[in-house]
Amino acid sequence: MPRGDKDKYTDKEKRQAEHIEEGYESRGVSKDEAERRAWATVNAVHHGGEKPGGGGYGKPENHEPMREGGEKGGRH
């Protein structure tokens, strides 16, 4: 599997990455950096792709990385 291939990720993981990426872009992060950060977050949560053959197959999710960030301190 070539680097960057997303075949081992579920549709849910892909949707989560897209949503996280949109959040970063709305805060002024470049498109490439937002995508990199989004997939880093998804990998931290799911330990890699959850389909058979992926690194996160059969492992529990860790939601702690998704609790960080956002608009801290009540800013709007």
N, CA, C and O atoms as a DFTB+ gen file, in Angstrom:
304 C
 N C O
     1  1       0.850      -1.181       0.000
     2  2       0.000       0.000       0.000
     3  2       0.893       1.239       0.000
     4  3       1.730       1.393       0.890
     5  1       0.726       2.131      -0.990
     6  2       1.555       3.339      -1.040
     7  2       1.227       4.299       0.087
     8  3       0.123       4.278       0.631
     9  1       2.176       5.128       0.432
    10  2       1.956       6.107       1.486
    11  2       0.832       7.050       1.080
    12  3       0.746       7.466      -0.075
    13  1      -0.016       7.381       2.026
    14  2      -1.115       8.289       1.759
    15  2      -2.374       7.584       1.283
    16  3      -3.406       8.233       1.116
    17  1      -2.322       6.272       1.057
    18  2      -3.483       5.520       0.616
    19  2      -4.459       5.378       1.785
    20  3      -4.057       4.999       2.885
    21  1      -5.741       5.680       1.553
    22  2      -6.737       5.675       2.623
    23  2      -7.686       4.479       2.537
    24  3      -8.783       4.525       3.093
    25  1      -7.273       3.400       1.842
    26  2      -8.139       2.243       1.654
    27  2      -8.515       1.551       2.963
    28  3      -9.601       0.980       3.061
    29  1      -7.652       1.589       3.955
    30  2      -7.905       0.865       5.200
    31  2      -8.727       1.683       6.206
    32  3      -8.956       1.237       7.331
    33  1      -9.165       2.870       5.800
    34  2      -9.976       3.710       6.679
    35  2     -11.449       3.516       6.364
    36  3     -11.825       3.363       5.202
    37  1     -12.281       3.522       7.391
    38  2     -13.719       3.386       7.201
    39  2     -14.304       4.707       6.723
    40  3     -13.645       5.745       6.780
    41  1     -15.548       4.661       6.251
    42  2     -16.231       5.891       5.837
    43  2     -16.348       6.860       7.008
    44  3     -16.236       8.072       6.827
    45  1     -16.573       6.332       8.203
    46  2     -16.675       7.176       9.395
    47  2     -15.375       7.935       9.637
    48  3     -15.399       9.131       9.927
    49  1     -14.249       7.251       9.519
    50  2     -12.955       7.894       9.729
    51  2     -12.708       8.983       8.681
    52  3     -12.184      10.050       8.998
    53  1     -13.087       8.707       7.439
    54  2     -12.922       9.692       6.373
    55  2     -13.799      10.919       6.625
    56  3     -13.355      12.047       6.410
    57  1     -15.042      10.710       7.079
    58  2     -15.929      11.832       7.400
    59  2     -15.371      12.655       8.554
    60  3     -15.412      13.884       8.521
    61  1     -14.847      11.974       9.582
    62  2     -14.271      12.686      10.721
    63  2     -13.092      13.550      10.275
    64  3     -12.976      14.701      10.696
    65  1     -12.226      13.011       9.438
    66  2     -11.068      13.764       8.965
    67  2     -11.519      14.990       8.181
    68  3     -10.949      16.070       8.334
    69  1     -12.535      14.828       7.346
    70  2     -13.042      15.954       6.561
    71  2     -13.600      17.048       7.471
    72  3     -13.353      18.233       7.248
    73  1     -14.343      16.651       8.482
    74  2     -14.932      17.616       9.404
    75  2     -13.854      18.350      10.208
    76  3     -13.931      19.565      10.395
    77  1     -12.869      17.620      10.672
    78  2     -11.762      18.227      11.427
    79  2     -10.991      19.191      10.529
    80  3     -10.612      20.283      10.955
    81  1     -10.764      18.778       9.286
    82  2     -10.044      19.623       8.331
    83  2     -10.798      20.935       8.090
    84  3     -10.184      22.001       8.042
    85  1     -12.121      20.861       7.939
    86  2     -12.922      22.076       7.736
    87  2     -12.799      23.022       8.935
    88  3     -12.750      24.241       8.770
    89  1     -12.749      22.452      10.133
    90  2     -12.596      23.271      11.324
    91  2     -11.275      24.024      11.344
    92  3     -11.226      25.204      11.689
    93  1     -10.203      23.332      10.970
    94  2      -8.902      23.992      10.919
    95  2      -8.884      25.086       9.854
    96  3      -8.357      26.173      10.092
    97  1      -9.458      24.804       8.676
    98  2      -9.465      25.790       7.603
    99  2     -10.267      27.033       7.992
   100  3      -9.906      28.148       7.617
   101  1     -11.353      26.841       8.743
   102  2     -12.163      27.994       9.162
   103  2     -11.406      28.875      10.150
   104  3     -11.758      30.037      10.352
   105  1     -10.358      28.312      10.767
   106  2      -9.549      29.094      11.704
   107  2      -8.278      29.625      11.035
   108  3      -7.384      30.130      11.713
   109  1      -8.198      29.510       9.705
   110  2      -7.109      30.140       8.975
   111  2      -5.894      29.272       8.705
   112  3      -4.865      29.788       8.269
   113  1      -5.980      27.968       8.950
   114  2      -4.863      27.064       8.673
   115  2      -4.899      26.714       7.182
   116  3      -5.980      26.546       6.617
   117  1      -3.749      26.603       6.548
   118  2      -3.691      26.292       5.119
   119  2      -4.309      24.918       4.844
   120  3      -4.404      24.076       5.737
   121  1      -4.725      24.711       3.598
   122  2      -5.386      23.469       3.190
   123  2      -4.512      22.243       3.472
   124  3      -4.991      21.262       4.041
   125  1      -3.247      22.293       3.082
   126  2      -2.356      21.151       3.283
   127  2      -2.120      20.862       4.755
   128  3      -2.143      19.706       5.178
   129  1      -1.895      21.911       5.536
   130  2      -1.654      21.734       6.970
   131  2      -2.914      21.238       7.669
   132  3      -2.834      20.411       8.578
   133  1      -4.072      21.735       7.255
   134  2      -5.336      21.295       7.854
   135  2      -5.562      19.808       7.593
   136  3      -5.996      19.077       8.483
   137  1      -5.268      19.363       6.372
   138  2      -5.430      17.947       6.044
   139  2      -4.469      17.092       6.855
   140  3      -4.853      16.039       7.364
   141  1      -3.230      17.533       6.980
   142  2      -2.232      16.788       7.755
   143  2      -2.659      16.649       9.208
   144  3      -2.587      15.563       9.783
   145  1      -3.103      17.756       9.799
   146  2      -3.536      17.727      11.204
   147  2      -4.778      16.864      11.395
   148  3      -4.896      16.149      12.390
   149  1      -5.701      16.932      10.440
   150  2      -6.937      16.156      10.542
   151  2      -6.636      14.659      10.566
   152  3      -7.167      13.927      11.402
   153  1      -5.783      14.206       9.645
   154  2      -5.466      12.782       9.613
   155  2      -4.625      12.366      10.819
   156  3      -4.724      11.227      11.274
   157  1      -3.808      13.267      11.336
   158  2      -3.051      12.959      12.558
   159  2      -4.005      12.738      13.721
   160  3      -3.789      11.852      14.547
   161  1      -5.056      13.540      13.787
   162  2      -6.047      13.396      14.850
   163  2      -6.808      12.087      14.698
   164  3      -6.996      11.360      15.673
   165  1      -7.250      11.780      13.473
   166  2      -7.977      10.534      13.232
   167  2      -7.098       9.333      13.590
   168  3      -7.580       8.374      14.192
   169  1      -5.810       9.377      13.223
   170  2      -4.904       8.279      13.561
   171  2      -4.716       8.155      15.066
   172  3      -4.605       7.042      15.581
   173  1      -4.678       9.267      15.775
   174  2      -4.521       9.219      17.226
   175  2      -5.751       8.605      17.884
   176  3      -5.636       7.910      18.894
   177  1      -6.915       8.857      17.319
   178  2      -8.165       8.336      17.878
   179  2      -8.331       6.857      17.553
   180  3      -8.653       6.059      18.434
   181  1      -8.113       6.488      16.298
   182  2      -8.420       5.137      15.822
   183  2      -7.195       4.243      15.717
   184  3      -7.334       3.060      15.403
   185  1      -6.018       4.759      15.966
   186  2      -4.770       3.989      15.886
   187  2      -4.521       3.466      14.478
   188  3      -3.985       2.371      14.310
   189  1      -4.902       4.228      13.478
   190  2      -4.762       3.812      12.086
   191  2      -6.098       3.333      11.557
   192  3      -7.109       3.418      12.254
   193  1      -6.115       2.834      10.339
   194  2      -7.353       2.376       9.717
   195  2      -7.968       1.207      10.453
   196  3      -7.257       0.320      10.924
   197  1      -9.297       1.200      10.556
   198  2      -9.980       0.158      11.315
   199  2     -10.439      -1.029      10.478
   200  3     -10.989      -1.986      11.022
   201  1     -10.225      -0.986       9.173
   202  2     -10.582      -2.142       8.353
   203  2      -9.511      -3.223       8.533
   204  3      -8.387      -2.921       8.934
   205  1      -9.858      -4.488       8.237
   206  2      -8.859      -5.552       8.356
   207  2      -7.593      -5.218       7.571
   208  3      -7.658      -4.822       6.407
   209  1      -6.458      -5.380       8.211
   210  2      -5.176      -5.056       7.607
   211  2      -4.674      -3.682       7.999
   212  3      -3.508      -3.359       7.772
   213  1      -5.541      -2.869       8.585
   214  2      -5.133      -1.549       9.055
   215  2      -4.566      -1.649      10.462
   216  3      -4.830      -2.617      11.175
   217  1      -3.793      -0.655      10.861
   218  2      -3.140      -0.693      12.167
   219  2      -4.087      -0.648      13.344
   220  3      -3.739      -1.120      14.427
   221  1      -5.282      -0.092      13.165
   222  2      -6.221       0.046      14.273
   223  2      -7.283      -1.031      14.328
   224  3      -8.210      -0.945      15.134
   225  1      -7.164      -2.049      13.479
   226  2      -8.176      -3.092      13.420
   227  2      -8.274      -3.811      14.766
   228  3      -7.288      -4.369      15.249
   229  1      -9.469      -3.796      15.372
   230  2      -9.708      -4.504      16.625
   231  2      -9.269      -3.762      17.865
   232  3      -9.363      -4.312      18.962
   233  1      -8.790      -2.528      17.738
   234  2      -8.354      -1.758      18.900
   235  2      -9.445      -0.770      19.310
   236  3     -10.164      -0.257      18.452
   237  1      -9.576      -0.500      20.602
   238  2     -10.576       0.480      21.028
   239  2     -10.164       1.899      20.640
   240  3      -8.981       2.199      20.486
   241  1     -11.175       2.768      20.483
   242  2     -10.910       4.163      20.137
   243  2     -10.494       4.944      21.380
   244  3     -10.923       4.627      22.489
   245  1      -9.668       5.954      21.195
   246  2      -9.255       6.860      22.254
   247  2      -9.729       8.253      21.853
   248  3      -9.139       8.868      20.964
   249  1     -10.789       8.766      22.494
   250  2     -11.391      10.037      22.092
   251  2     -10.704      11.250      22.692
   252  3     -11.119      12.377      22.420
   253  1      -9.683      11.064      23.485
   254  2      -9.005      12.187      24.128
   255  2      -8.457      13.223      23.128
   256  3      -8.591      14.419      23.387
   257  1      -7.847      12.821      22.001
   258  2      -7.333      13.831      21.076
   259  2      -8.413      14.754      20.508
   260  3      -8.113      15.888      20.135
   261  1      -9.659      14.293      20.436
   262  2     -10.729      15.124      19.891
   263  2     -11.251      16.129      20.914
   264  3     -12.014      17.025      20.554
   265  1     -10.863      16.005      22.160
   266  2     -11.337      16.925      23.189
   267  2     -10.491      18.193      23.242
   268  3     -10.899      19.190      23.838
   269  1      -9.322      18.157      22.622
   270  2      -8.426      19.309      22.642
   271  2      -8.783      20.269      21.522
   272  3      -9.484      19.900      20.580
   273  1      -8.304      21.488      21.622
   274  2      -8.470      22.449      20.541
   275  2      -9.826      23.119      20.560
   276  3     -10.490      23.183      21.594
   277  1     -10.225      23.613      19.415
   278  2     -11.476      24.352      19.325
   279  2     -11.283      25.767      19.809
   280  3     -10.153      26.217      20.000
   281  1     -12.359      26.459      20.003
   282  2     -12.282      27.843      20.471
   283  2     -12.232      27.822      21.996
   284  3     -13.265      27.712      22.656
   285  1     -11.057      27.924      22.535
   286  2     -10.859      27.842      23.969
   287  2     -11.190      29.160      24.651
   288  3     -11.078      30.228      24.048
   289  1     -11.582      29.082      25.864
   290  2     -11.797      30.275      26.672
   291  2     -13.076      31.028      26.341
   292  3     -13.216      32.192      26.719
   293  1     -14.000      30.401      25.654
   294  2     -15.276      31.030      25.370
   295  2     -15.235      32.090      24.288
   296  3     -16.181      32.866      24.153
   297  1     -14.150      32.143      23.507
   298  2     -14.072      33.114      22.411
   299  2     -15.093      32.780      21.332
   300  3     -15.432      31.613      21.133
   301  1     -15.585      33.809      20.631
   302  2     -16.542      33.589      19.543
   303  2     -16.116      34.338      18.315
   304  3     -16.794      34.279      17.289
